[in-house]
């Protein structure tokens, strides 16, 4: 996947999590998301605004991906849930990578 660069980010981080066959609602409240750092900056060398994953998720699940920009003021959030709440990010990518 790829995304457009933003003027305030010096690098980007990609997070990967799983979606169970019961969807996010099958997880207990507060544990809907299980993403961890997948790629910090351009660690895989596939481009600053690109993340490539050729692996397959475990049977009965799918992967989801979130990206953040990071700059002098810190890391952005990774997105918002359909409710509008910020998606928590307890396992931030290391800085510097």
N, C-alpha and C positions, 0 to 999 in steps of 0.2 A: 504494500500500500504506500501511497505517498500523499503529501499535503503541501500546501503553499508555505513558504517561509514568511515569518513575521519580522518586522523591523526591530523589535525589542528582545528577540531571542538570539543568543550566541550559539546554542545547540539545542537539540531536542532529545527527549527520552520516550521510549515506547514501553508500554506495559501490556502483559498478556494474562488473561484469566480464562476460566472455563464457565460454560453455560451448561448446567445439567439438563437431562431430558425433562425434568420437571420445571424448567425455566428458573428464573431468579426467585420466584415466589415459593419454590420448594426449599429454600434455605431459611434458617431462622432470622428474625429481624436483627439488623445490624451486621449480618454476615452474608448479605446478598452478593457481595463482590469478593473475589479471591485473587485479584491480579497481583503480580510481582513484576519487578523490573525485567524486561525482556532484552532491551538494548539501551545502553547509556551512550549518549552522543552518537557517533557513527561507528560504534565498536565493531560491527560486521563489515564495514567498508563498502556498503551498498548505496551510499549517498546520504547527505545530511538530513534530507527530508523524505527518506524512504526507509521502510522496514520490510524485510523479506523473511518469511517463515515457510519452510518447505516441509515441516513436520505435520503429522496428523494428530488430532486430539484423541484422547482415549475413547473407546467405544461408548456410545450413549451420551457424549458431550460434544460441544462445539467450543471453539475459541472466540474470545472477544479481545479487541485491542483498544488501547487508549494512548493518546500522545499528549505530551506536555512540552512547552517551551521553557528554556531556562536561560537566564541572563544575569546581569549584575544585581538585580533586585531579588533573585531567587527563582524558584520554579513555579510555573502557573499551576492551576488546578487541572485535573485530567478530564473534567467534563461535569455534566449535570444529569441527574436521573430524570425520568419523565415527570416526576413531581416538582422539579426545579431545584431540588437539594443538590449541593455539591457532592460529587462522588468521593468518598474517602480514599486517601492514598497513604496507608500506614507503612508501606514497604517502598520508600522512595529510592530512585536510582542513585548510585554513589556519584558525588561530585568532588573532584573531577573523576571521569570514568576510569 
